[in-house]
Amino acid sequence: MMKDVGVNGWRQCETPDRWKTAAQRFIRASCVLFFLPVGCGGFGSDESGSDGSSPAGESAGARPAVPDTRFTTLEGASVSLRDLEGSVLIVNFWGTWCVPCRREIPELVELHDHYADRGVEVIGIAVDSGEPEEIREFMDGYGVRYRLWTTGAVTALAEFGSHSYPFTLVVDRDGGVVSSVFGPQTVASMTSLIEPLLAAEDG
């Protein structure tokens, strides 16, 4: 069973010099202190298991639909996760200011490379991480080839329940949220969530 968070990881997050809003102070404080209990709402609520994820074998009809929230690409286009319906999505909310997020990036790069030709999309959603050029330069250093979008902390919390980072959603081809997990993930941990979805389709 996967754990929602790595407590040691949250104590290593970096904090900016100034906070823009009270909501951002709340979210980033959760990265510095202990994690907030899973169950504050959104997809992080612990409704189906102690790891905050839904059983991979449940029917797609029972899965909550991913919100039709608008994000912005680094090129300035408005996009939504629903635009990618038909692909399995690994949606990773992260920040350039979060040390555990940085440790996770190479795992996501490997995951993208492994599943790129199997209809699996990795999307990195940068939360309050600066200008597009800064994000692009930052991620180029990691050899990132997956999609990069941006959003604000208020939207990430209100629409997805992302109260600490990194936070990752697994979305099936029909746009249903299969799993939501907090804390840095690995290729192995994410593969355990992806493969049952692909196996069900192959079967």
N, C-alpha and C positions, 0 to 999 in steps of 0.2 A: 504493500500500500504506500503510495506516494505521500509525502508530507507537504503541507501547504507552504511552509516557510522554513528557512534555515535561520534560526535566531541569531547565530553569530554573524550572518551576512548583513542583517539589518543594522548592526552596530558599526558597520564599516562604510555606510553611505556617506558621501560628501554632502555638505550643505552650502548653498549659495550664501553670499554675504548679505543679501537683502531679499525679503519676500515681497511679492507683488500684491498678494491678496491673503485674507485670512484663511481661505480654503487651501491655498498652496502651503501656508505655514502648517496647517493641520496634516496635510498629506506627507510633506517632507519630514515633519517631526516623527511620523510613524516609521520612517526609514531609519531614523537615528536611534529612537528608543526601541522598546519592544514592539513587536507587531501587534496590531489591533486584532481582537478576536474575529475569526471568520464568522460572518453572519450579520454584518452591518447592512446587508441589502445587496441588490444587483446579483451578478452571477457568482460572487464570492460567497454567498450564503450557503451554509452547510445543510442542505436539504436532503441530499441523497447519499452522503457518505462522509466519513471523518476527514477525507482528503479534499473535500469541496468539489469533487468531480462526479459526473453522472456515469452510471454503468454504461460501458460502450455498447452493450447488447440491447439496450432498451429501444423501443420503436421510435422512429424519427418524429412521429406525430406528438410524442410526449416531450420532446425537447423544446425549450423556449427559443423563439426566433431571435437571431442576432439583430440588435437595433439598426435602424436605417440611419445611423448617425453619419453626418458628413465630415470627412477629414480633408486635409490638404496635402497634395504631393509636394515634393521638393521643387517641382516645376510650377507650382501654383494652381494646379487643377483641383477641382472639387470632386471627391470620390467617396464611395460607400462600400462597406464590406459586401453588401448585397449585389454590388456590381460584379462580384466574382463568384456568384452562385454557379454551381457546377463543379467547383474545385473544393477539395478539403483545405481548410484554412488554419494556419498556425498564426494567431494574432498576438504579437508580443508588445505590451506596453512597457516602455523603458525610458530612461533619461541619461543624457551624457554626464549628469552630475551624480549618478548612482553607481558605486563601485561594484556591487553584485551584478548589476546589469552588464557592466563591461566584461566581467568574467564569463557571462553567459553567451555573449555575442559569437565567439568561435564555435560554440555548440550549434547555434542557429545557422551559421554559415555552412557547417558540415551537413546539417539536416536539410537545408535547401538544396545543396549539391546532390545529396543522396536521392531526394524525392522529386526533383525538378521535372523528370520525365514521366511521373506517375500521377499527375494531376493534383499535386499538393503545392499550395502556395504559402510561403512564409512572408508575413507582413510585419515590419517593425514600425510601431507607432511611437514617435519621439514626443515625449510630454514636456512642454516648457523647456526646450533644449536649445533655444537660440535661433538664429537666422538659418535658412535653408543651406546657404553656402558653408556655414559652420558645421552643420550636421553632416553634410556630404563629405566634407574634409575629414571629420572625425571618423566616419564609417569607412571611408576609403582606406584608412590605416588598418582596418580589419579585413579588407578584401571582401566587403559585403556586396552581394549581387542580388539580394532579394529586395522586394518593394519597401520603400521608406515613405511613410506618411507622417504628418504632424497633427497635434492637437494640444489643448490646454488641460491643466489638472482638474479644473472644474468639470469639464465635459467627461473626462475619464472616470471621475468619481460618480457623477450624477447618472451617466448613461450605462456604465459598466461595473460600478462598484469597486473600481481600482483604488483601494485605499493605501496600498503599499506596492513597492516595485522591486524587481520586475513582476509582471502579472501577465499570464498567458491564457488565451482561450483556444480551444479546439472546436472548429465549426465544420459540420458535415456538408456534403454537396448540396443539400436542400436548404442550407442556411440555418440549421438548428445547432444550438450550442450544446456540445457533447460534454465538455469538461472545462473547468476553470481552476487554475492553480497559481498560487503565489510562491515566490521565491525562484532562484536560479534553477533552470532545468538543464538536462543533459540530452544528448542524442538518444541514449538508452531510455530515459524516462518518457521522452516524447514519442519515441517509436512504439512504446507499449500502448500509447493512446491512439496512434495513427493506424497501426497495422490491423486492429480489429475492424476498423472502418473499411479499409481496402479489401480485407478478406471477405467481409460481408458482401461487397460488390462483386468480387470474383466468384463467390459461391452462387 
